[in-house]
Amino acid sequence: MAAVLNFGNFTFTDEQIRSVSELIFDDILNAPELSQLCTIFPGIVTGKEIGFIGEGGLVGKTRQGCDPEPQNWNIATRKLKWEPKPWEILIEQCFVDLETTAAVYSLKTGRDIADFTSSDYMTILLEVLSVAIKKFIIRLAWFNDTDAETVADGGVLTNGTDVEYFNILNGFWKQIKLQTTANSAQLISITENAGANYAAQRIAPANIQNYLQKLVFNAPILLRNRTNTVIACTQSFYDAYAMSLQGQALETMYANMVNGLKTLTYNGIPLIAMPIWDEIIQSYENTGVKLNYPNRALYMHKDFFAVGMDGTRSFDNIETWYNKDSRKVKTEVMGKTDALILNPALFAAAF
């Protein structure tokens, strides 16, 4: 087994490096926190239901005389059920694979050589793994599809992709597509997405205002009346909107977010650029000629997009240990997760 950290791209001498921690990382596109667009429900179990109380029916008729007949009146209710799916991350590494790399300077000596759990090498591995887990959360919640297949097999995943990284559960985009198929009024079609190649799929700034206008003003009225709604979108969509505003006084069109960053708004609604969506689409929903809906926007409220977890720390509870029997260092994370759109009628999508 090769070293998890690929040292084949580096050339070192004893004088150049004495610790793996001297390596300089390339900048990695960090995934936004899941709670930015979703509501987290910890402690869910299979079959646990979420109940919702809706509005009552019509009331108020012409007054009756003696022996009045009561009016039928009911309060609407509905329920959803959590069906969390199990997942795991399991990585192992043997010290022998590190002895011919720069990581040798992180190893102990004697009979302790095989245990490098507290080494600089493991520090780097865990730091990179934490970023990979953040991306996994986004990929799981938004892009997973139990019917996922590669392009060669009739799906949308880039050929050569291991579908097991994408078929754990039905994520939000799968649910959005099913809902907008059932109710086309919730979907705004972005013409450029149907382009025959990458260049033809670039969204035209001249068209972006029309897409946003339809997305917002055709949205369900109950969504429009809620406060703190946002328009989550791909970076390509956000950039096209920014370009469409060039030459205008933009200061009044910015909003300050909770994280202190500024973002553009449309009709007072903040646009939240999600470059991680672009990254996943470009890497894993790519035919080699064109992308699968590279321009996307979602007018939404986080209260309606729920991610359930079996524990409060399912994703960040990383355990690393040295196994004396196999003389390998192992790293493990596991849990159960589900993603539910709590009210499928209260969003509008453009893709």
N, C-alpha and C positions, 0 to 999 in steps of 0.2 A: 504494500500500500504506500502510495506517495504521501509526502507531507501535505497536510491540509492547506498550509500557506505555501504557495508555489514559489520556491526560491530559484527556479530555473531562469527567471528573467533578471537575476542579479548576479554580479560578480564581486566577490569580497576577498580581501586578504585579512590576515590576523590583525594588521594594523588599522584596517579600515573599519572593522566592526568587532566589538566585544560583547554586544548585547543586541538581541533582536529588537529591543525597544528603540534603537536608533533609527529604525526604518521610518520613512516618512510616508504617510498614507496619502493616496489620491483623495480628492474630495469626493464624498459619496452623497448622492441625493437622498437625504433623510426623509423618511415617510412622516407625514404629519400625524399627530396623535389621533387615535381613533375617535376620541371623544369630541373632536372638532365638528364632526358631522353626524354623530350617532349618540344615542343614549345607551349607557352600559347597564346591563342587568346581571349582577353577580349571583352565584348560588343557584342557577337554574338546574332542573333535573328533567329527564325525559318524561313527557306527558304533562308537565306542569302547565296550567292554563293561565292566560291573561284575559280577564273579563273587562268589557267596555260597556258603559251605559250611554246610550245615545239620547236623542230628543224624543219627546212625546208626540203623539199624533195631534190632529186638529182638535180644537175645543171652541165652544161658543156657537150656539144655535139660537133660533127664535125661542123666546120664553114660552113654556107650555102652561096649561091651566092645571086643574086638579089631577091627581094621580099621574104626575109627569113620568115619562119613560127615561131612565138614565142613558146617558150617551156612552158608547163604547170608547174607551181611551186606553192606549197601551204605550209603554215606554220601550223603545227599541234597545235591544242588547245584542252583543255578539262576542265571540271569543276566538282567541288564537292559542295554539298549543306549541310549546317549545319542543323541538326534536333535536337536541344538540348532538353533533357528530364528533367522534373522537379523532384526535390527531396527535402526532408525536414528532419530535426532532431528536435524532440519536446520531451522535458523531463519536468515532473512536480513532485513536492515533497511537502508534507504537513508537517508542524512543528510537528504535533502529532506523526508522525513516528520517530521523532528524540528524543523525550523526554525521552525514556527509553534506549538511547544509549549514548556513550561518547560525541556525538555531542551536548548534552544538554548544555554543557559548552560554546558552541558557540551562543546559543540563547539569545535573548534579554528578557526583562521581561514586565509584564503588557500587554497592548493591542498591543504592538509592537512585541510580542513573535513570531507571525506568519511570520514576515518579516525577513528572514535571508539572504537576498541577499548580504549583505556586511560582512558575517561571515567567519571565518576560514574554516568552513565546505564547503562553496561555493567556496572558493579559491581552495581547493583541488579538488572539483568536476570539476571546469573549467580547471584546469591543466590536469587532467586525460582526460577530454573531448577533449582537444586540440590534445592529442596524438591519441585518437580514430578517430578524424576527419582526421588526416593525413593518418591513415590506411584506412579510408573510401575512400579517394581520390584515393589511389593506387588500392584498390579493385574495385572501380567504373571504373577507366580508363583502367585497365588491365584485370580484371577477370569477369566483368559483362557479362551477356549473356541473352538476352530477352527470350531465350528458356530454361533457367536454370531449372533443376529438380534435386531432390535427387536421390541417387542410387536406392532406392526402386521404384522410378517412372521412371527409365530408364535413369537418368542423371548421373552426376559425383559428385554432392554435397553430402557431408557427411549426412547420414540419421539424421533427427532431425533438420537440418539447415532450418531456415526460408528463403525460396527462394526470398522473397521480398527484401532482402539485396543484391541480386545478379542479379536481372533481370530488372534493370532500363534502361540499354542501352547495345549495343553490344560493349564491350571493345576491346582492342588491341589483346588479345589472341584469341578471337572469330574471329576477322578479319584476323589474321595471319593464323589460321587454314583453313578458307575459301579460302584464297589466295593460300596457299600451296597445297590445294586439287585441285585447278584449274591449278596450275603450280608446279608440283612436283619437278622441278629443283631447287626451292627455299628452299626445305626441306632436311635436313640431319637427318636420323632416328638414335636415340640413342637406341641401342639394349637393354640396361639394363632397360629402361622404361617399356618394355613388361614383365618384371619379374613377377613371380606369387606371390611374397610377398615382404615385406620391404627389407629383406636382399638381395634378388635377384635383387632388383632395385638399389642397391648401385653402382654407376658408377665406373668402374675399371680404376685406374690411367693409366694402360697400354694402354687403348683405347682412352684416351682423346686427345692425339696428332693427331690421325687420324681424330677424329671428328672436331677438330679445323682446320686442314688442308683442309678438304672438305668444311667447313663452309666459310672459307675465300677465297680459291682459286677457288671455284665453284660459288662464289657470282657474281651478275651482275657487269660487268666491270665499269659501271658508278658509282656504289657505291664504288668500290675499288679505283677509281680515286679521290674520295672526301677526303678532309682533315677532321680531327676531328671526324672520325668514331669511334665507340666503340663496344665492345661485352658485352652486358648486359646479365647476367646469374644468375642462382640460386647459392646459396652458395655451394650447393653440387657439382655443376660443377666446380666452382672456386677452391674448396678444392682439387678435383681430379687433376686439373691441377697443383696446388702447389705441391701435393704429387708426381706427375710424374717428377717434376724437382728436387727432393731431390738429393743431391750429386753434383749438378751443381753450378757454380758460378752465382748467381742470380742477383747481383747488376745491371748488364746491362739490365736485363729484367723487371725492375721496371720503372714506370712512375710517375711523380708528378702530382696529379690532382689539379683542381682549388681550392678545399677545403683544400689543403695542405697535404692530405693523399697520401700514395704511393699505387700503385696497380700493379699487374703483367701485362705484355703485351704479345701478341702473334704477331709475325711479325710486331712489332711496334704499334699494336693496343691495347689500354688499355682494360682490362677486368673489368667490373663494377659488383661486386657481389651485388645481391639484396636479402638479407636474408628475407626481407618482403615477397618475392615470396614464399620462402620455408615455411614460417610461415602460409601463406594463404593456400597453397596446403596441408600441413600436418594437418591443422585444419578443412578445409572446402572442400577438394577434396580427401577424405579418405574413402575407403570402409570398413575399419576395418582390412583389410588384406594387401592392397596395396594402392599406391597413384596414382593420375592421372598425368602422365608425371612429375615426381618429379625432373628430370634433364632437364633443359632448357637453351638455349643460343640463343641470337639474335644479329646478326651482323647488325648494323643499324647506322643511323644518326638522331639526334634529330629533324632536320629540317623537316623530313617526318612524324613525329608522333606528331599530333596536338591535344590539348585539348582546347575546346572552352568553355567559361563561359559567362553567361549573365552579370556579373559584374566583376569589378577588385578585389573585396574582398568577393566573394560569400562564400568561405569556412571559412574565419576567422572573419566574421562579426557575432559574437555570441551576442545575446541579452538576457538578464536576467531581469525579472521584477517580482514584487509581485502583485498578483491579489487579491484585497480586497474581491471581491464577493465570490471566491472559497477558500480564505485564503491559497492559494498555491503559491509557487515560481516556475515560469516557465522559461525554457531555450529553445531558438529556433534559428535554423540556416536553411536557405533554399536558393535554387537557381536553375539554369538550367545548364546542362552540356552536352557536346557531345565529342566523341573521334573519330578521323579520321586518318587513314593512308593516307597521302596526295599523295604518289606515291606507290601503292601496289607492284610495280615491283622492288622497290629498297630496299630490305632487304633480308637476308638469315637467316633461322631459323634452330635450331637443337633441337629436342624434341622426 
